[in-house]
Amino acid sequence: MPSKTFIVTGPTSGIGRATALALAKHGTVILVGRDPNKLAEIRRIIESSGQRAESVICDLSDMASVRAAAKQIIGLKLPIAALINNAGIMQMRPKKNAAGCDMSFATNHLGPFVLTEALAPHLPDGADVLFVVSAVEDPERKPAVAAGFRGGRFISAQASARGEWKPGGAKRVGFDAYATSKQASLATAMAFAREMPRLRFSAVEPGLNPTTNLGNVNPVLRLLVLVLVPLFRPFIKIMSTPERAARVITDIVTNDSGKTGVYYDERGRPMQGSVQIRDPQFQDRVVAETRAFLAN
Ligand SMILES: NC(=O)c1ccc[n+]([C@@H]2O[C@H](COP(=O)([O-])OP(=O)(O)OC[C@H]3O[C@@H](n4cnc5c(N)ncnc54)[C@H](OP(=O)(O)O)[C@@H]3O)[C@@H](O)[C@H]2O)c1
C-alpha cells in the first residue's frame, strides 16, 4: 500500500483530472471538488485501477466550505505529501459569490489561500504545496498580450474582492479578474516559501491547454479547437496538454530536490514572473492584505 497522500483541488476536469490520475500511481489521492457526481466518477476510475482515493466536497469560492473541507482532510489522518492548488476559473462574465466578492478572486486566490493556511500546520516537514498559476499575470508576456491580457491589475485585496482593477487593463471582460487573481496566487506561493521554510512551495505555469474546460468556451468553438490544436501544437512552444502539465506537476511534488519558492514553466523549467511578482514587498503585501480581508 503506497504511504504518500496527495491532495488535488479541481480533479474533475482538465489539468487537475490528469494530475489526480498521475498521482494515484504514487499514493492515495484526496480529490477536492464541488460536484459530488463528478468526484464519484474520478474516484471510481482511480479505484477501478486498484489505487486509492478519498473525496472531499469543497466549493473554493465559499470560505466556510473551504474551512470545513480542510477540517475533513485533517480528520482523515493521512500522511500528506503534497497539496496541489489546481482548481480555477476564468469568467467571461464576472460574477460575485454569495458574500459579494468577485468570483474569480474568491475561487482562484482566497479559496486556495484559506485551504493552504488551514492545512499548513498539519503538513509534515518537507511536504509540497504547489499552486497552478498563469503567466498571463505578466504584462510583458508576449503570447498573453497578443491574446488581449494586460497582466495582473492588483490595486489591493479589498479592491480585487470588489472587482476593481488598475485602470488601463484588458478590453475583454473577465481578463483582468483572472490575471489579477492568478498574480495574487503566485505572490502567495512565493511569500509562503519564505514564511514557512519547513514546507516546499512552488508555482507552475501549465502552458496553453485549450482542450480543458477553462473559460467555459462554447461547445462549437471547443470542437473546432479539439480538431485544430493537434495541428498547431508542434509550432507553438507554450502549448501543452493536461497530461503533460500533470507530468510536470507530478515530477515537482515527487522529487527530493528540497527546493522551495520556484516558479516553473510548462516544461518544468524555472521561469520568472512579472517585475511585480519578483518583488518580495509586493508578495508580502498581497499576503498581509489577504489575511486582513479574510479576518473581516
Ligand atoms: N487551460 C489553460 O490553458 C491554463 C493556462 C494557465 C493556467 N491554467 C490554470 O490551470 C488550472 C486548471 O485549469 P483547467 O484548464 O484544467 O480548467 P478546467 O478544465 O475548467 O478545470 C477546472 C477545475 O477547477 C474546478 N473548480 C472550478 N471552480 C471551483 C470551485 N468554486 N470550487 C471547487 N472547484 C472548482 C472545476 O470543477 P468542476 O468540474 O466542478 O467545474 C475543475 O475541476 C486553473 O487554475 C487554471 O487557471 C490553465
The ligand as an SDF file (V2000), in Angstrom:
LIG
                    3D

 48 52  0  0  0  0  0  0  0  0999 V2000
   -6.1000   25.7210  -19.5600 N   0  0  0  0  0  0  0  0  0  0  0  0
   -5.0830   26.5740  -19.6460 C   0  0  0  0  0  0  0  0  0  0  0  0
   -4.6240   26.9210  -20.7620 O   0  0  0  0  0  0  0  0  0  0  0  0
   -4.4660   27.1310  -18.4100 C   0  0  0  0  0  0  0  0  0  0  0  0
   -3.3840   28.0310  -18.5520 C   0  0  0  0  0  0  0  0  0  0  0  0
   -2.8040   28.5550  -17.4060 C   0  0  0  0  0  0  0  0  0  0  0  0
   -3.2820   28.2090  -16.1600 C   0  0  0  0  0  0  0  0  0  0  0  0
   -4.3300   27.3420  -16.0460 N   0  0  0  0  0  0  0  0  0  0  0  0
   -4.8100   27.0020  -14.7010 C   0  0  0  0  0  0  0  0  0  0  0  0
   -4.8780   25.5980  -14.5900 O   0  0  0  0  0  0  0  0  0  0  0  0
   -5.8290   25.2450  -13.5830 C   0  0  0  0  0  0  0  0  0  0  0  0
   -6.7410   24.1310  -14.0950 C   0  0  0  0  0  0  0  0  0  0  0  0
   -7.4860   24.6560  -15.1810 O   0  0  0  0  0  0  0  0  0  0  0  0
   -8.0200   23.7630  -16.3800 P   0  0  0  0  0  0  0  0  0  0  0  0
   -7.5420   24.4110  -17.6180 O   0  0  0  0  0  0  0  0  0  0  0  0
   -7.7380   22.3410  -16.1510 O   0  0  0  0  0  0  0  0  0  0  0  0
   -9.5870   24.0940  -16.2750 O   0  0  0  0  0  0  0  0  0  0  0  0
  -10.8880   23.1880  -16.0970 P   0  0  0  0  0  0  0  0  0  0  0  0
  -10.8610   22.0510  -17.0480 O   0  0  0  0  0  0  0  0  0  0  0  0
  -12.0200   24.1480  -16.1820 O   0  0  0  0  0  0  0  0  0  0  0  0
  -10.7700   22.6340  -14.5950 O   0  0  0  0  0  0  0  0  0  0  0  0
  -11.0020   23.4700  -13.5030 C   0  0  0  0  0  0  0  0  0  0  0  0
  -11.2530   22.6410  -12.2680 C   0  0  0  0  0  0  0  0  0  0  0  0
  -11.4940   23.5540  -11.1730 O   0  0  0  0  0  0  0  0  0  0  0  0
  -12.7060   23.1820  -10.5360 C   0  0  0  0  0  0  0  0  0  0  0  0
  -13.3910   24.3340   -9.9260 N   0  0  0  0  0  0  0  0  0  0  0  0
  -13.8100   25.4580  -10.5380 C   0  0  0  0  0  0  0  0  0  0  0  0
  -14.4380   26.2620   -9.6500 N   0  0  0  0  0  0  0  0  0  0  0  0
  -14.4180   25.6280   -8.4460 C   0  0  0  0  0  0  0  0  0  0  0  0
  -14.9120   25.9200   -7.1660 C   0  0  0  0  0  0  0  0  0  0  0  0
  -15.5890   27.0440   -6.9080 N   0  0  0  0  0  0  0  0  0  0  0  0
  -14.7030   25.0240   -6.1740 N   0  0  0  0  0  0  0  0  0  0  0  0
  -14.0380   23.8610   -6.4010 C   0  0  0  0  0  0  0  0  0  0  0  0
  -13.5600   23.5200   -7.6110 N   0  0  0  0  0  0  0  0  0  0  0  0
  -13.7370   24.3880   -8.6330 C   0  0  0  0  0  0  0  0  0  0  0  0
  -13.5440   22.5840  -11.6560 C   0  0  0  0  0  0  0  0  0  0  0  0
  -14.6030   21.8360  -11.0830 O   0  0  0  0  0  0  0  0  0  0  0  0
  -15.9400   21.4590  -11.9470 P   0  0  0  0  0  0  0  0  0  0  0  0
  -15.5640   20.2400  -12.7620 O   0  0  0  0  0  0  0  0  0  0  0  0
  -16.9350   21.1790  -10.8890 O   0  0  0  0  0  0  0  0  0  0  0  0
  -16.2700   22.6300  -12.8090 O   0  0  0  0  0  0  0  0  0  0  0  0
  -12.4980   21.7650  -12.3750 C   0  0  0  0  0  0  0  0  0  0  0  0
  -12.2730   20.5490  -11.7020 O   0  0  0  0  0  0  0  0  0  0  0  0
   -6.5810   26.5480  -13.2310 C   0  0  0  0  0  0  0  0  0  0  0  0
   -6.0840   27.0670  -12.0220 O   0  0  0  0  0  0  0  0  0  0  0  0
   -6.2130   27.4700  -14.3970 C   0  0  0  0  0  0  0  0  0  0  0  0
   -6.2480   28.8320  -14.0050 O   0  0  0  0  0  0  0  0  0  0  0  0
   -4.9340   26.7970  -17.1360 C   0  0  0  0  0  0  0  0  0  0  0  0
  1  2  1  0
  2  3  2  0
  2  4  1  0
  4  5  1  0
  4 48  2  0
  5  6  2  0
  6  7  1  0
  7  8  2  0
  8  9  1  0
  8 48  1  0
  9 10  1  0
  9 46  1  0
 10 11  1  0
 11 12  1  0
 11 44  1  0
 12 13  1  0
 13 14  1  0
 14 15  2  0
 14 16  1  0
 14 17  1  0
 17 18  1  0
 18 19  2  0
 18 20  1  0
 18 21  1  0
 21 22  1  0
 22 23  1  0
 23 24  1  0
 23 42  1  0
 24 25  1  0
 25 26  1  0
 25 36  1  0
 26 27  1  0
 26 35  1  0
 27 28  2  0
 28 29  1  0
 29 30  1  0
 29 35  2  0
 30 31  1  0
 30 32  2  0
 32 33  1  0
 33 34  2  0
 34 35  1  0
 36 37  1  0
 36 42  1  0
 37 38  1  0
 38 39  2  0
 38 40  1  0
 38 41  1  0
 42 43  1  0
 44 45  1  0
 44 46  1  0
 46 47  1  0
M  CHG  2   8   1  16  -1
M  END
$$$$
